[in-house]
Amino acid sequence: MNRTELTSEQLLSVIFDYMAKISSESQLSNVLVLMADMGREMIVADRCTVWLIDEANEELYTTVAHGVKMIRIPYGTGLVGHAIATGEAIVIEDAYDDPRHHAENDRKTGYVTKSVVTIPFRNHEGRTIGAYQAVNKMTEAGKFTSKDLELLSLAASYAGKSLESVMLHQEIVDTQREIISAMGEIGEIRSKEMANHVRRVAEYSYVLALRLGLSPREADLLRTASPMHDIGKVAIPDAVLNKPGKLTEEEYELIKSHTRVGHQLLKGSRRELLSAAAIVAGQHHEKWDGSGYPHGLSGADIHIYGRITAVADVFDALSAERVYKSAWPIERIEKLFEEERGRHFDPAVVDAFFAELPRLIEIRDSLADES
Protein backbone atom coordinates (compact mmCIF):
# COMPACT_ATOMS: atom_id res chain seq x y z
CA MET A 1 0.00 0.00 0.00
CA ASN A 2 1.38 3.38 -0.99
CA ARG A 3 1.97 5.95 1.70
CA THR A 4 2.71 9.66 1.66
CA GLU A 5 5.86 11.48 2.69
CA LEU A 6 5.91 12.86 6.22
CA THR A 7 5.13 16.53 6.70
CA SER A 8 7.80 18.68 8.36
CA GLU A 9 5.85 18.58 11.62
CA GLN A 10 5.51 14.79 11.48
CA LEU A 11 9.18 14.38 10.65
CA LEU A 12 10.28 16.53 13.60
CA SER A 13 7.97 14.55 15.86
CA VAL A 14 9.53 11.25 14.74
CA ILE A 15 13.07 12.57 15.17
CA PHE A 16 12.56 14.00 18.65
CA ASP A 17 10.57 10.99 19.82
CA TYR A 18 13.23 8.49 18.79
CA MET A 19 16.14 10.64 19.94
CA ALA A 20 14.60 10.74 23.41
CA LYS A 21 14.09 6.97 23.42
CA ILE A 22 17.59 6.20 22.14
CA SER A 23 19.32 8.56 24.58
CA SER A 24 17.61 6.90 27.56
CA GLU A 25 18.31 3.31 26.47
CA SER A 26 21.37 1.34 27.60
CA GLN A 27 20.66 -2.08 26.06
CA LEU A 28 22.40 -2.53 22.71
CA SER A 29 19.67 -4.72 21.23
CA ASN A 30 17.00 -2.16 22.12
CA VAL A 31 19.01 0.72 20.66
CA LEU A 32 19.42 -1.17 17.40
CA VAL A 33 15.66 -1.75 17.19
CA LEU A 34 14.98 1.94 17.84
CA MET A 35 17.51 2.96 15.21
CA ALA A 36 15.91 0.71 12.62
CA ASP A 37 12.41 1.93 13.47
CA MET A 38 13.50 5.57 13.31
CA GLY A 39 15.10 5.18 9.89
CA ARG A 40 12.11 3.33 8.48
CA GLU A 41 9.64 5.97 9.65
CA MET A 42 11.73 8.97 8.65
CA ILE A 43 12.01 8.06 4.97
CA VAL A 44 8.86 5.93 4.61
CA ALA A 45 10.67 2.68 3.83
CA ASP A 46 9.27 -0.84 4.04
CA ARG A 47 12.26 -2.11 6.01
CA CYS A 48 15.33 -0.69 7.64
CA THR A 49 18.37 -2.67 8.68
CA VAL A 50 21.20 -1.72 11.03
CA TRP A 51 24.44 -3.47 10.07
CA LEU A 52 27.45 -3.82 12.34
CA ILE A 53 31.01 -4.98 11.71
CA ASP A 54 32.27 -8.26 13.18
CA GLU A 55 36.00 -7.65 12.82
CA ALA A 56 37.05 -10.96 14.38
CA ASN A 57 35.17 -12.99 11.75
CA GLU A 58 35.54 -10.44 8.94
CA GLU A 59 31.79 -10.30 8.50
CA LEU A 60 28.95 -7.84 8.50
CA TYR A 61 25.88 -8.79 10.48
CA THR A 62 22.50 -7.49 11.48
CA THR A 63 20.46 -8.51 14.48
CA VAL A 64 17.79 -6.00 13.49
CA ALA A 65 16.34 -6.49 10.04
CA HIS A 66 12.62 -5.90 9.86
CA GLY A 67 10.85 -9.13 9.03
CA VAL A 68 13.86 -11.46 9.14
CA LYS A 69 16.27 -13.04 11.62
CA MET A 70 20.00 -12.39 11.90
CA ILE A 71 21.86 -12.10 8.61
CA ARG A 72 25.62 -12.43 8.16
CA ILE A 73 27.59 -11.71 5.01
CA PRO A 74 31.34 -11.61 4.28
CA TYR A 75 32.94 -8.22 4.85
CA GLY A 76 33.04 -6.17 1.64
CA THR A 77 30.19 -7.98 -0.11
CA GLY A 78 26.79 -6.64 -1.08
CA LEU A 79 25.67 -3.05 -1.24
CA VAL A 80 26.19 -2.59 2.48
CA GLY A 81 29.67 -4.10 2.27
CA HIS A 82 30.62 -1.68 -0.50
CA ALA A 83 29.23 1.31 1.42
CA ILE A 84 31.13 0.38 4.58
CA ALA A 85 34.37 -0.38 2.73
CA THR A 86 34.32 2.90 0.79
CA GLY A 87 32.61 5.07 3.39
CA GLU A 88 30.22 6.30 0.69
CA ALA A 89 26.43 6.32 0.64
CA ILE A 90 24.60 4.36 -2.05
CA VAL A 91 21.18 5.05 -3.56
CA ILE A 92 19.82 2.73 -6.25
CA GLU A 93 16.40 2.34 -7.88
CA ASP A 94 16.52 -1.38 -8.68
CA ALA A 95 18.78 -3.66 -6.66
CA TYR A 96 18.70 -6.41 -9.28
CA ASP A 97 20.28 -4.08 -11.84
CA ASP A 98 23.27 -3.61 -9.53
CA PRO A 99 25.87 -6.43 -9.40
CA ARG A 100 26.76 -5.47 -5.82
CA HIS A 101 23.36 -6.52 -4.51
CA HIS A 102 23.59 -9.65 -2.32
CA ALA A 103 20.57 -11.44 -3.84
CA GLU A 104 21.18 -14.63 -1.84
CA ASN A 105 19.44 -13.11 1.18
CA ASP A 106 16.32 -12.48 -0.92
CA ARG A 107 16.36 -16.08 -2.09
CA LYS A 108 16.58 -17.28 1.50
CA THR A 109 13.76 -15.06 2.79
CA GLY A 110 11.50 -14.73 -0.28
CA TYR A 111 11.64 -10.96 0.03
CA VAL A 112 12.00 -8.85 -3.14
CA THR A 113 14.42 -5.95 -2.79
CA LYS A 114 13.84 -3.04 -5.17
CA SER A 115 14.98 0.43 -4.18
CA VAL A 116 17.79 0.71 -1.63
CA VAL A 117 19.60 3.46 0.26
CA THR A 118 22.68 2.55 2.33
CA ILE A 119 24.59 4.96 4.54
CA PRO A 120 27.65 4.17 6.73
CA PHE A 121 27.74 5.59 10.24
CA ARG A 122 30.83 6.49 12.21
CA ASN A 123 32.00 6.89 15.79
CA HIS A 124 33.33 10.13 17.27
CA GLU A 125 36.77 9.39 15.82
CA GLY A 126 35.33 9.13 12.32
CA ARG A 127 35.83 5.35 12.04
CA THR A 128 33.04 3.47 10.27
CA ILE A 129 31.35 1.08 12.71
CA GLY A 130 28.25 0.08 10.73
CA ALA A 131 25.61 1.17 8.27
CA TYR A 132 21.94 1.97 7.85
CA GLN A 133 20.19 0.27 4.97
CA ALA A 134 16.61 1.16 4.03
CA VAL A 135 14.79 -1.01 1.51
CA ASN A 136 11.79 -0.36 -0.75
CA LYS A 137 10.36 3.14 -0.70
CA MET A 138 6.65 2.91 0.16
CA THR A 139 5.41 6.05 -1.61
CA GLU A 140 3.81 5.98 -5.06
CA ALA A 141 7.09 6.98 -6.73
CA GLY A 142 8.79 3.95 -5.18
CA LYS A 143 12.25 5.55 -5.29
CA PHE A 144 14.48 7.03 -2.62
CA THR A 145 15.39 10.67 -3.17
CA SER A 146 18.24 12.99 -2.28
CA LYS A 147 16.09 14.23 0.61
CA ASP A 148 15.85 10.66 1.91
CA LEU A 149 19.62 10.45 1.73
CA GLU A 150 19.95 13.66 3.75
CA LEU A 151 17.46 12.49 6.37
CA LEU A 152 19.01 9.05 6.79
CA SER A 153 22.46 10.68 6.94
CA LEU A 154 21.19 12.82 9.82
CA ALA A 155 19.87 9.74 11.60
CA ALA A 156 23.13 7.88 10.94
CA SER A 157 25.22 10.72 12.36
CA TYR A 158 23.23 10.79 15.59
CA ALA A 159 22.85 7.03 15.85
CA GLY A 160 26.55 6.36 15.30
CA LYS A 161 27.52 8.46 18.32
CA SER A 162 24.78 6.95 20.47
CA LEU A 163 25.61 3.42 19.38
CA GLU A 164 29.27 3.83 20.26
CA SER A 165 28.36 4.83 23.81
CA VAL A 166 25.98 1.90 24.21
CA MET A 167 28.49 -0.56 22.73
CA LEU A 168 31.07 0.61 25.28
CA HIS A 169 28.54 0.12 28.06
CA GLN A 170 27.71 -3.33 26.66
CA GLU A 171 31.40 -4.24 26.61
CA ILE A 172 31.67 -3.32 30.29
CA VAL A 173 28.57 -5.37 31.14
CA ASP A 174 29.85 -8.34 29.14
CA THR A 175 33.17 -8.15 31.00
CA GLN A 176 31.33 -8.13 34.33
CA ARG A 177 29.35 -11.17 33.20
CA GLU A 178 32.49 -13.07 32.25
CA ILE A 179 34.08 -12.31 35.61
CA ILE A 180 30.96 -13.30 37.53
CA SER A 181 30.56 -16.52 35.55
CA ALA A 182 34.23 -17.42 36.06
CA MET A 183 34.01 -16.72 39.80
CA GLY A 184 30.86 -18.82 40.03
CA GLU A 185 32.60 -21.73 38.34
CA ILE A 186 35.41 -21.62 40.91
CA GLY A 187 33.03 -22.69 43.67
CA GLU A 188 31.59 -25.51 41.60
CA ILE A 189 34.97 -26.82 40.45
CA ARG A 190 36.19 -26.99 44.04
CA SER A 191 33.15 -29.07 45.00
CA LYS A 192 33.73 -31.40 42.03
CA GLU A 193 30.76 -30.02 40.13
CA MET A 194 30.94 -29.37 36.41
CA ALA A 195 31.32 -25.80 35.15
CA ASN A 196 28.13 -26.09 33.08
CA HIS A 197 26.13 -26.27 36.30
CA VAL A 198 26.32 -22.52 36.78
CA ARG A 199 25.49 -21.90 33.13
CA ARG A 200 22.43 -24.10 33.30
CA VAL A 201 21.22 -22.51 36.52
CA ALA A 202 21.65 -19.10 34.90
CA GLU A 203 19.55 -20.07 31.88
CA TYR A 204 16.89 -21.81 33.99
CA SER A 205 16.63 -18.70 36.17
CA TYR A 206 16.17 -16.47 33.12
CA VAL A 207 13.37 -18.62 31.70
CA LEU A 208 11.57 -18.83 35.05
CA ALA A 209 11.92 -15.09 35.66
CA LEU A 210 10.29 -14.26 32.34
CA ARG A 211 7.46 -16.73 32.99
CA LEU A 212 6.85 -15.06 36.37
CA GLY A 213 6.47 -11.66 34.71
CA LEU A 214 9.83 -10.07 35.45
CA SER A 215 10.93 -7.66 32.74
CA PRO A 216 13.48 -8.90 30.18
CA ARG A 217 16.03 -6.55 31.72
CA GLU A 218 15.51 -7.90 35.25
CA ALA A 219 15.42 -11.49 34.01
CA ASP A 220 18.74 -10.90 32.27
CA LEU A 221 20.15 -9.36 35.45
CA LEU A 222 19.23 -12.52 37.37
CA ARG A 223 20.73 -14.70 34.65
CA THR A 224 23.97 -12.77 34.97
CA ALA A 225 24.03 -12.82 38.78
CA SER A 226 22.90 -16.40 39.46
CA PRO A 227 26.26 -18.08 38.66
CA MET A 228 27.50 -16.58 41.92
CA HIS A 229 25.03 -18.51 44.07
CA ASP A 230 27.70 -20.85 45.50
CA ILE A 231 30.70 -18.48 45.50
CA GLY A 232 30.86 -18.83 49.29
CA LYS A 233 32.15 -22.38 48.83
CA VAL A 234 35.61 -20.90 48.30
CA ALA A 235 35.81 -20.62 52.09
CA ILE A 236 34.93 -24.27 52.78
CA PRO A 237 37.88 -26.65 53.28
CA ASP A 238 38.27 -29.29 50.57
CA ALA A 239 38.17 -32.07 53.15
CA VAL A 240 34.64 -31.02 54.11
CA LEU A 241 33.44 -29.88 50.68
CA ASN A 242 34.39 -33.15 49.01
CA LYS A 243 33.86 -35.59 51.87
CA PRO A 244 32.44 -38.79 50.35
CA GLY A 245 30.61 -39.98 53.46
CA LYS A 246 27.99 -38.53 55.74
CA LEU A 247 28.80 -35.11 57.19
CA THR A 248 28.96 -34.54 60.93
CA GLU A 249 26.69 -31.87 62.38
CA GLU A 250 29.64 -29.49 62.63
CA GLU A 251 30.66 -30.16 59.03
CA TYR A 252 27.12 -29.58 57.80
CA GLU A 253 27.01 -26.24 59.61
CA LEU A 254 30.28 -25.36 57.89
CA ILE A 255 28.81 -26.24 54.49
CA LYS A 256 25.75 -24.10 55.23
CA SER A 257 28.00 -21.15 55.99
CA HIS A 258 28.73 -20.73 52.26
CA THR A 259 25.52 -18.69 51.98
CA ARG A 260 26.67 -16.21 54.63
CA VAL A 261 30.17 -16.06 53.18
CA GLY A 262 28.88 -15.49 49.65
CA HIS A 263 26.57 -12.72 50.75
CA GLN A 264 29.34 -11.12 52.80
CA LEU A 265 31.71 -11.16 49.84
CA LEU A 266 29.27 -9.38 47.54
CA LYS A 267 27.01 -7.21 49.66
CA GLY A 268 29.24 -4.14 49.84
CA SER A 269 29.09 -3.30 46.14
CA ARG A 270 26.85 -0.57 44.77
CA ARG A 271 26.93 -2.25 41.35
CA GLU A 272 23.51 -3.60 40.42
CA LEU A 273 24.92 -6.90 39.21
CA LEU A 274 26.87 -7.62 42.36
CA SER A 275 23.99 -6.52 44.58
CA ALA A 276 21.76 -9.03 42.80
CA ALA A 277 24.47 -11.68 43.12
CA ALA A 278 24.66 -11.00 46.89
CA ILE A 279 20.92 -11.68 47.20
CA VAL A 280 21.20 -14.92 45.24
CA ALA A 281 24.23 -16.12 47.21
CA GLY A 282 22.60 -15.36 50.54
CA GLN A 283 19.07 -16.61 49.92
CA HIS A 284 19.10 -19.55 47.50
CA HIS A 285 18.85 -22.04 50.39
CA GLU A 286 15.98 -20.28 52.16
CA LYS A 287 12.67 -22.15 52.02
CA TRP A 288 9.14 -20.92 51.48
CA ASP A 289 7.97 -22.41 54.80
CA GLY A 290 10.81 -20.81 56.78
CA SER A 291 12.80 -23.98 57.40
CA GLY A 292 15.77 -23.00 55.23
CA TYR A 293 19.02 -21.22 55.98
CA PRO A 294 20.89 -19.02 56.80
CA HIS A 295 18.15 -16.76 58.26
CA GLY A 296 15.00 -18.87 58.18
CA LEU A 297 13.21 -16.41 55.92
CA SER A 298 9.79 -17.43 54.67
CA GLY A 299 7.32 -16.54 51.94
CA ALA A 300 7.70 -13.20 50.21
CA ASP A 301 10.40 -12.19 52.71
CA ILE A 302 12.69 -14.24 50.48
CA HIS A 303 13.65 -12.12 47.48
CA ILE A 304 12.21 -13.33 44.19
CA TYR A 305 15.79 -13.84 42.95
CA GLY A 306 16.43 -16.28 45.78
CA ARG A 307 13.14 -18.10 45.22
CA ILE A 308 13.82 -18.54 41.50
CA THR A 309 17.43 -19.62 41.94
CA ALA A 310 16.39 -22.18 44.57
CA VAL A 311 14.19 -23.97 42.03
CA ALA A 312 16.78 -23.68 39.25
CA ASP A 313 19.60 -24.96 41.49
CA VAL A 314 17.66 -27.95 42.83
CA PHE A 315 16.37 -28.92 39.38
CA ASP A 316 19.92 -28.98 38.03
CA ALA A 317 21.29 -30.84 41.04
CA LEU A 318 18.69 -33.56 40.64
CA SER A 319 18.68 -33.86 36.86
CA ALA A 320 22.44 -33.82 36.26
CA GLU A 321 24.57 -36.92 36.69
CA ARG A 322 27.49 -36.77 39.10
CA VAL A 323 30.28 -39.17 39.99
CA TYR A 324 28.52 -39.87 43.29
CA LYS A 325 24.94 -40.18 41.98
CA SER A 326 22.83 -40.89 38.93
CA ALA A 327 20.54 -38.32 37.40
CA TRP A 328 16.97 -38.54 38.62
CA PRO A 329 14.35 -39.45 36.00
CA ILE A 330 12.12 -36.51 35.14
CA GLU A 331 9.05 -38.20 36.70
CA ARG A 332 10.79 -38.38 40.07
CA ILE A 333 11.85 -34.74 39.82
CA GLU A 334 8.30 -33.66 38.97
CA LYS A 335 6.97 -35.57 41.99
CA LEU A 336 9.46 -33.84 44.30
CA PHE A 337 8.51 -30.38 43.08
CA GLU A 338 4.82 -31.22 43.50
CA GLU A 339 5.48 -32.35 47.08
CA GLU A 340 7.67 -29.34 47.93
CA ARG A 341 5.33 -26.75 46.40
CA GLY A 342 4.50 -24.41 49.29
CA ARG A 343 7.09 -26.05 51.57
CA HIS A 344 10.58 -25.73 50.10
CA PHE A 345 9.56 -23.70 47.06
CA ASP A 346 7.38 -20.71 46.25
CA PRO A 347 4.19 -22.14 44.68
CA ALA A 348 4.28 -19.55 41.89
CA VAL A 349 7.84 -20.48 40.95
CA VAL A 350 6.92 -24.19 40.94
CA ASP A 351 4.00 -23.42 38.63
CA ALA A 352 6.39 -21.54 36.35
CA PHE A 353 8.76 -24.51 36.51
CA PHE A 354 6.10 -26.93 35.29
CA ALA A 355 4.93 -24.51 32.58
CA GLU A 356 8.47 -24.15 31.25
CA LEU A 357 9.70 -27.70 31.90
CA PRO A 358 10.09 -28.63 28.19
CA ARG A 359 12.26 -25.55 27.67
CA LEU A 360 14.29 -26.29 30.82
CA ILE A 361 14.96 -29.82 29.60
CA GLU A 362 16.14 -28.41 26.25
CA ILE A 363 18.58 -26.15 28.09
CA ARG A 364 19.78 -29.03 30.27
CA ASP A 365 20.46 -31.20 27.24
CA SER A 366 22.16 -28.44 25.23
CA LEU A 367 24.49 -27.62 28.14
CA ALA A 368 25.13 -31.20 29.25
CA ASP A 369 28.39 -31.90 31.03
CA GLU A 370 31.03 -33.79 29.11
CA SER A 371 31.33 -37.35 30.33
C-alpha positions in Angstrom: 0.0 0.0 0.0 1.4 3.4 -1.0 2.0 5.9 1.7 2.7 9.7 1.7 5.9 11.5 2.7 5.9 12.9 6.2 5.1 16.5 6.7 7.8 18.7 8.4 5.9 18.6 11.6 5.5 14.8 11.5 9.2 14.4 10.7 10.3 16.5 13.6 8.0 14.5 15.9 9.5 11.3 14.7 13.1 12.6 15.2 12.6 14.0 18.7 10.6 11.0 19.8 13.2 8.5 18.8 16.1 10.6 19.9 14.6 10.7 23.4 14.1 7.0 23.4 17.6 6.2 22.1 19.3 8.6 24.6 17.6 6.9 27.6 18.3 3.3 26.5 21.4 1.3 27.6 20.7 -2.1 26.1 22.4 -2.5 22.7 19.7 -4.7 21.2 17.0 -2.2 22.1 19.0 0.7 20.7 19.4 -1.2 17.4 15.7 -1.7 17.2 15.0 1.9 17.8 17.5 3.0 15.2 15.9 0.7 12.6 12.4 1.9 13.5 13.5 5.6 13.3 15.1 5.2 9.9 12.1 3.3 8.5 9.6 6.0 9.7 11.7 9.0 8.7 12.0 8.1 5.0 8.9 5.9 4.6 10.7 2.7 3.8 9.3 -0.8 4.0 12.3 -2.1 6.0 15.3 -0.7 7.6 18.4 -2.7 8.7 21.2 -1.7 11.0 24.4 -3.5 10.1 27.5 -3.8 12.3 31.0 -5.0 11.7 32.3 -8.3 13.2 36.0 -7.6 12.8 37.0 -11.0 14.4 35.2 -13.0 11.7 35.5 -10.4 8.9 31.8 -10.3 8.5 28.9 -7.8 8.5 25.9 -8.8 10.5 22.5 -7.5 11.5 20.5 -8.5 14.5 17.8 -6.0 13.5 16.3 -6.5 10.0 12.6 -5.9 9.9 10.9 -9.1 9.0 13.9 -11.5 9.1 16.3 -13.0 11.6 20.0 -12.4 11.9 21.9 -12.1 8.6 25.6 -12.4 8.2 27.6 -11.7 5.0 31.3 -11.6 4.3 32.9 -8.2 4.9 33.0 -6.2 1.6 30.2 -8.0 -0.1 26.8 -6.6 -1.1 25.7 -3.1 -1.2 26.2 -2.6 2.5 29.7 -4.1 2.3 30.6 -1.7 -0.5 29.2 1.3 1.4 31.1 0.4 4.6 34.4 -0.4 2.7 34.3 2.9 0.8 32.6 5.1 3.4 30.2 6.3 0.7 26.4 6.3 0.6 24.6 4.4 -2.1 21.2 5.0 -3.6 19.8 2.7 -6.3 16.4 2.3 -7.9 16.5 -1.4 -8.7 18.8 -3.7 -6.7 18.7 -6.4 -9.3 20.3 -4.1 -11.8 23.3 -3.6 -9.5 25.9 -6.4 -9.4 26.8 -5.5 -5.8 23.4 -6.5 -4.5 23.6 -9.6 -2.3 20.6 -11.4 -3.8 21.2 -14.6 -1.8 19.4 -13.1 1.2 16.3 -12.5 -0.9 16.4 -16.1 -2.1 16.6 -17.3 1.5 13.8 -15.1 2.8 11.5 -14.7 -0.3 11.6 -11.0 0.0 12.0 -8.9 -3.1 14.4 -6.0 -2.8 13.8 -3.0 -5.2 15.0 0.4 -4.2 17.8 0.7 -1.6 19.6 3.5 0.3 22.7 2.5 2.3 24.6 5.0 4.5 27.7 4.2 6.7 27.7 5.6 10.2 30.8 6.5 12.2 32.0 6.9 15.8 33.3 10.1 17.3 36.8 9.4 15.8 35.3 9.1 12.3 35.8 5.4 12.0 33.0 3.5 10.3 31.3 1.1 12.7 28.3 0.1 10.7 25.6 1.2 8.3 21.9 2.0 7.9 20.2 0.3 5.0 16.6 1.2 4.0 14.8 -1.0 1.5 11.8 -0.4 -0.7 10.4 3.1 -0.7 6.7 2.9 0.2 5.4 6.0 -1.6 3.8 6.0 -5.1 7.1 7.0 -6.7 8.8 4.0 -5.2 12.2 5.5 -5.3 14.5 7.0 -2.6 15.4 10.7 -3.2 18.2 13.0 -2.3 16.1 14.2 0.6 15.8 10.7 1.9 19.6 10.4 1.7 20.0 13.7 3.8 17.5 12.5 6.4 19.0 9.1 6.8 22.5 10.7 6.9 21.2 12.8 9.8 19.9 9.7 11.6 23.1 7.9 10.9 25.2 10.7 12.4 23.2 10.8 15.6 22.8 7.0 15.9 26.6 6.4 15.3 27.5 8.5 18.3 24.8 7.0 20.5 25.6 3.4 19.4 29.3 3.8 20.3 28.4 4.8 23.8 26.0 1.9 24.2 28.5 -0.6 22.7 31.1 0.6 25.3 28.5 0.1 28.1 27.7 -3.3 26.7 31.4 -4.2 26.6 31.7 -3.3 30.3 28.6 -5.4 31.1 29.9 -8.3 29.1 33.2 -8.2 31.0 31.3 -8.1 34.3 29.4 -11.2 33.2 32.5 -13.1 32.3 34.1 -12.3 35.6 31.0 -13.3 37.5 30.6 -16.5 35.5 34.2 -17.4 36.1 34.0 -16.7 39.8 30.9 -18.8 40.0 32.6 -21.7 38.3 35.4 -21.6 40.9 33.0 -22.7 43.7 31.6 -25.5 41.6 35.0 -26.8 40.4 36.2 -27.0 44.0 33.2 -29.1 45.0 33.7 -31.4 42.0 30.8 -30.0 40.1 30.9 -29.4 36.4 31.3 -25.8 35.1 28.1 -26.1 33.1 26.1 -26.3 36.3 26.3 -22.5 36.8 25.5 -21.9 33.1 22.4 -24.1 33.3 21.2 -22.5 36.5 21.7 -19.1 34.9 19.6 -20.1 31.9 16.9 -21.8 34.0 16.6 -18.7 36.2 16.2 -16.5 33.1 13.4 -18.6 31.7 11.6 -18.8 35.0 11.9 -15.1 35.7 10.3 -14.3 32.3 7.5 -16.7 33.0 6.9 -15.1 36.4 6.5 -11.7 34.7 9.8 -10.1 35.4 10.9 -7.7 32.7 13.5 -8.9 30.2 16.0 -6.6 31.7 15.5 -7.9 35.3 15.4 -11.5 34.0 18.7 -10.9 32.3 20.1 -9.4 35.5 19.2 -12.5 37.4 20.7 -14.7 34.6 24.0 -12.8 35.0 24.0 -12.8 38.8 22.9 -16.4 39.5 26.3 -18.1 38.7 27.5 -16.6 41.9 25.0 -18.5 44.1 27.7 -20.8 45.5 30.7 -18.5 45.5 30.9 -18.8 49.3 32.2 -22.4 48.8 35.6 -20.9 48.3 35.8 -20.6 52.1 34.9 -24.3 52.8 37.9 -26.6 53.3 38.3 -29.3 50.6 38.2 -32.1 53.2 34.6 -31.0 54.1 33.4 -29.9 50.7 34.4 -33.2 49.0 33.9 -35.6 51.9 32.4 -38.8 50.3 30.6 -40.0 53.5 28.0 -38.5 55.7 28.8 -35.1 57.2 29.0 -34.5 60.9 26.7 -31.9 62.4 29.6 -29.5 62.6 30.7 -30.2 59.0 27.1 -29.6 57.8 27.0 -26.2 59.6 30.3 -25.4 57.9 28.8 -26.2 54.5 25.7 -24.1 55.2 28.0 -21.1 56.0 28.7 -20.7 52.3 25.5 -18.7 52.0 26.7 -16.2 54.6 30.2 -16.1 53.2 28.9 -15.5 49.6 26.6 -12.7 50.8 29.3 -11.1 52.8 31.7 -11.2 49.8 29.3 -9.4 47.5 27.0 -7.2 49.7 29.2 -4.1 49.8 29.1 -3.3 46.1 26.9 -0.6 44.8 26.9 -2.3 41.4 23.5 -3.6 40.4 24.9 -6.9 39.2 26.9 -7.6 42.4 24.0 -6.5 44.6 21.8 -9.0 42.8 24.5 -11.7 43.1 24.7 -11.0 46.9 20.9 -11.7 47.2 21.2 -14.9 45.2 24.2 -16.1 47.2 22.6 -15.4 50.5 19.1 -16.6 49.9 19.1 -19.5 47.5 18.8 -22.0 50.4 16.0 -20.3 52.2 12.7 -22.2 52.0 9.1 -20.9 51.5 8.0 -22.4 54.8 10.8 -20.8 56.8 12.8 -24.0 57.4 15.8 -23.0 55.2 19.0 -21.2 56.0 20.9 -19.0 56.8 18.2 -16.8 58.3 15.0 -18.9 58.2 13.2 -16.4 55.9 9.8 -17.4 54.7 7.3 -16.5 51.9 7.7 -13.2 50.2 10.4 -12.2 52.7 12.7 -14.2 50.5 13.7 -12.1 47.5 12.2 -13.3 44.2 15.8 -13.8 42.9 16.4 -16.3 45.8 13.1 -18.1 45.2 13.8 -18.5 41.5 17.4 -19.6 41.9 16.4 -22.2 44.6 14.2 -24.0 42.0 16.8 -23.7 39.3 19.6 -25.0 41.5 17.7 -28.0 42.8 16.4 -28.9 39.4 19.9 -29.0 38.0 21.3 -30.8 41.0 18.7 -33.6 40.6 18.7 -33.9 36.9 22.4 -33.8 36.3 24.6 -36.9 36.7 27.5 -36.8 39.1 30.3 -39.2 40.0 28.5 -39.9 43.3 24.9 -40.2 42.0 22.8 -40.9 38.9 20.5 -38.3 37.4 17.0 -38.5 38.6 14.3 -39.4 36.0 12.1 -36.5 35.1 9.1 -38.2 36.7 10.8 -38.4 40.1 11.8 -34.7 39.8 8.3 -33.7 39.0 7.0 -35.6 42.0 9.5 -33.8 44.3 8.5 -30.4 43.1 4.8 -31.2 43.5 5.5 -32.3 47.1 7.7 -29.3 47.9 5.3 -26.7 46.4 4.5 -24.4 49.3 7.1 -26.0 51.6 10.6 -25.7 50.1 9.6 -23.7 47.1 7.4 -20.7 46.2 4.2 -22.1 44.7 4.3 -19.5 41.9 7.8 -20.5 40.9 6.9 -24.2 40.9 4.0 -23.4 38.6 6.4 -21.5 36.4 8.8 -24.5 36.5 6.1 -26.9 35.3 4.9 -24.5 32.6 8.5 -24.2 31.2 9.7 -27.7 31.9 10.1 -28.6 28.2 12.3 -25.6 27.7 14.3 -26.3 30.8 15.0 -29.8 29.6 16.1 -28.4 26.2 18.6 -26.2 28.1 19.8 -29.0 30.3 20.5 -31.2 27.2 22.2 -28.4 25.2 24.5 -27.6 28.1 25.1 -31.2 29.2 28.4 -31.9 31.0 31.0 -33.8 29.1 31.3 -37.4 30.3 
